[in-house]
């Protein structure tokens, strides 16, 4: 870009002309606007109108809002999808075999690795930008579509052949703050709206009130306490689900009681973790994605609420990801098997309903990876002989906490020794499995065809499992 | 780096063992600690003790404090130097032919380009870190050796095969703020001191009191005003010298009088520009290097005082450097010739005494590049038929302002037309040259041998000139 060159283009179509988008290209999107995102649909729709075919959509995550992708899959506009998490109609359509090529399901850290290494080559990255200036500097903290950090968009911006910022809040140069720099952005296109604020932030990041889930959280807190990891400098991550947040609440009480100051909490950040930061329970937050308005505001105003890219968060091939420094990680599970392999990719019906996200990254990095789950969900046992789909390998999962008992991975002889000195009810995972099956009976096996609809990549790019079409 | 791996090493020697430093390697340093830097000498001395030979030192700048390099050049420990600015005994020794290979002199933006493109391959980057945490996150704003932004160290950290942080302020993980991320840092070594605070910040970034220089500044202010560039959204950069700051003071008065709010001031930042930011004359500062304590404090505390890397500052091969958005740039000159080529590399004696730094980057990018200088220095005319060394090509220099008259580059027909309607005293550069020579007489030509002691690279990597050994 030479002095005098302009980056502002009048429309998406003008951008497509300049970019020379053609059949078979890989175009990428970030998911910080989550189920409120307008940009993916807007771009794919406009490309479909131009008659483009065979696109590969590399989106960090796909949500129900992206349902229009289904028709584009059916018409051949989109023939490949690469994502870390897919839920809703697109996931169901993939499971029905409606995507021509198998979907590739990565992890948050694995996606950054794939992009940076060239495994996942992006022709054009379209960055939904809550704020962008006329020369392509971007932030997510201001504007009507503010979503906070843009951690998942960094590798796309840096490594795509071409990068386009799509914004509904165009500001004068230079934007402040600058989260993604002008040096990575080719063009800026202004649109009416990049997303629906109602879908961007979820209002449901609240602690569960379900009594069973609260018991599980209490037990998880006791495991954490017993592990000896609750001490000054400790670090912690949890998801935004109700049970996970209840574990955070348990931990908070323990930390307060013991006068412990942790080094950091990380990951997707909720208001609950902001509260812990502000109460001095953690020195900083490392934030790849803001989950709610409180987190966005905190990230905007508090220097100790820090940005991290997906690569810094979990890419195993950097000189050290943040997950490597995690002490305690709270994980969910759709299924877990007696080898402690966890499935968060497919549901009990064998249909895709999620994906790793940061699940396997944090499990691999953390000292203590705890899966919290009820023993049965919708009357189906969670523990299986073999999970339908391996998302996270059992070797990186340490403890399973359920309302009926706690199982520790036999690899963690040290933990078993420590926990068996407590009053916590330890069982083998096989015992827990039998307990559940005695209640519900043996679930029917799901039958699949040989047709592979998705390939599950571990964070290092190796194939850890495949998803087959259900019969 | 896997979970559990440690980055802290006990000593520089332990780092050298791990790094496998061997003869002929290229090691790099940044110059944010300027004439107070201890790290370059510390590392080279320790490598000399290990018997290493033929090192290439890629330092963003070299100052008098680095005099020990001279003995290492003489003994063959150091046989190559790549830098953007070299002053003091090392420059003199290079000019005497004491460095085995010709020194390579780059620009600030050109160095980032060279590193990122692979033209300048760095085996090991040693990053002097005023603050570093145990996992290699670095900032320059805290610690006894605080120097502010670390803009010149970014490309080194990102692209070197190995990167070592050397710190005298080791903090718990994670550092806050994080300027250079852990993902780029292999090892962290703690030392007693990385620099002498007295040399890190210069106390001399004050407006000149010299009446001739003040006249020049006044004229430069009038040229800026007449150019029509003083309007809302304008941008400005100047150096830290007394005359340059006097131009800033002139501009400040004009902006206040006209009620103009600029978009940004950039470059190395002084307290004077901080004052303009705080008075609302600029919306933000884009800072590659803090020149004084006021700038460091402002950068630490004011979100509108923003970081930029050397690449974002001036690399011509990015998707747009900050210099491309510069309206007004105030430049110095040791010599300027009738083609408007400027020399800031060699002195009137033909000996190396500086280098481009950001000179040619900003001249190329800005809409109005003004050279301010007295017509004579030490009784020698500044204007030559041909400069001894071309640092910045005349095609990117617009105006020369001296105390005796103003010359506009004939390429800038538009500017000549505008300025000739004012009361400003326009002359041709040849007329100014004659005027000076009538006062001082014709200076003696400097005689050089054919021996090339330094190669001057333009920002795009092309060779713009060479420096020959003086006779």
Interface residues (C-beta under 8 A of the other chain):
Chain A: X1 X2 X3 X4 X5 X7 X135 X136 X163 X172 X173 X174 X176 X177 X178 X181 X182 X183 X184 X185 X186 X233 X263 X264 X283 X284 X286 X303 X304 X306 X308 X309 X311 X312 X315 X316 X318 X319 X320 X321 X322 X323 X324 X325 X364 X365 X366 X367
Chain B: X1 X2 X3 X4 X5 X7 X135 X136 X163 X172 X173 X174 X176 X177 X178 X181 X182 X183 X184 X185 X186 X233 X263 X264 X283 X284 X286 X303 X304 X306 X307 X308 X309 X311 X312 X315 X316 X318 X319 X320 X321 X322 X323 X324 X325 X364 X365 X366 X367
